Amino acid sequence: MTDLAKMMDRFANAGNAAETAYAVLREAILNNTLKPGTRLRADEIAKQIGVSKTPVREALRKLQAEDLITVNPGNYLTVKVIT
């Protein structure tokens, strides 16, 4: 079981699939489970936490708005360095 899947168990009651994915990813970023510079792929994350890609994409957009992840040249997402 991956670290994200373990977190998924903790946040299972966070709301709908997008809110749950957001809670899991935010926690993973803030506690350094997802290290700065880690490339984030919606399909891989969806598989790890057991939801479809659409809620993961919504969660990634919300995290980007909070400046926790960034879009890089080539349109891929990575975890930002938190200072």
Residue, then its C-alpha position, 0 to 999 in steps of 0.5 A: m500500500t502506498d503512502l497516498a493510499k494509507m492517507m486515503d483511509r484517513f481522509a475517506n470522510a472528507g467529502n466527495a472524491a475531489e475533496t478527498a483527493y485534495a485533502v490527501l494530496r495537500e497533506a502529502i505535500l505539507n508533511n513531505t510525503l510528496k517531496p518538492g520537485t515531485r512530478l504529479r500525474a493525475d492518472e498515477i495519483a488516481k490509481q494510487i488513491g482509488v478514484s478517477k482522474t477527474p477528481v484528481r484534476e480538480a484537486l490539482r487545480k485547487l492546489q495550484a491556486e493555493d501555490l502548492i504546486t506549479v505548472n512547468p514548461g511542457n505543461y507538467l505539474t510538480v510540487k513546489v518548495i514550501t518556504 
